[in-house]
Amino acid sequence: MTPRDSIAIATAALKWAAAHERRRAATAEKRRADAAHRDLSVWSPDYWPTARRQSAADEAVSIARRRERKAVSALVKVCEEVRGSLLDADIADPASSTSRAPVLELSASFQQEA
């Protein structure tokens, strides 16, 4: 993997993380708006302002979800491009890795001595 690939993946991941946090914030605002609107009657003076707040929150969540999906698809695209350029030797197989077994045996031997 080249440094340029690493930068592309990190940039796409950061964009997704930012979009994810914005979506979570919009969803939290939607929950607060729904809770405020749920307890009001139609004749309350606060009913229509909270209805507008609820509608705006719904729209904000929709936009945030759309942007998050776009960021995820961009991240997937970058990862697929990088994975296609990797050699088989660059891809580590965690199932065939046996580097942890000696460490576990070593720690078990320290426990027996103590």
C-alpha positions, 0 to 999 in steps of 0.5 A: 500500500502506498502512502497515497493509498493510506491518505485516501483511505484516511481521508474517506474514513474521516469524511464518513466519521464526520458525516456519521456524527452529523447524522447522530446529532440530527437524529438526536434533535429529531428525537427531542423535537418528536418528544416536545411535539408529542405532548402538545394539543392542537390548540396549544400556542406552541403546537405549530412552532414545534410541528415546524421544528419536527418537520425541519428535524425530519428533513435534516435527518434525511439529508444527513443520512443521504450524506452519510451513505454517500461518504460510506460509498466513497470509502468503500470505493477507495478501499476496493481500489486499494485492495485491487492494487495490493499484492497477495503478499500484502494481505495478512491472513489472521486465521493462519497467524500463529504469533499469539500462541507462544505469547500465551504459553510464555504468560502461562509459564510466568504464572506457574513460577510466581 
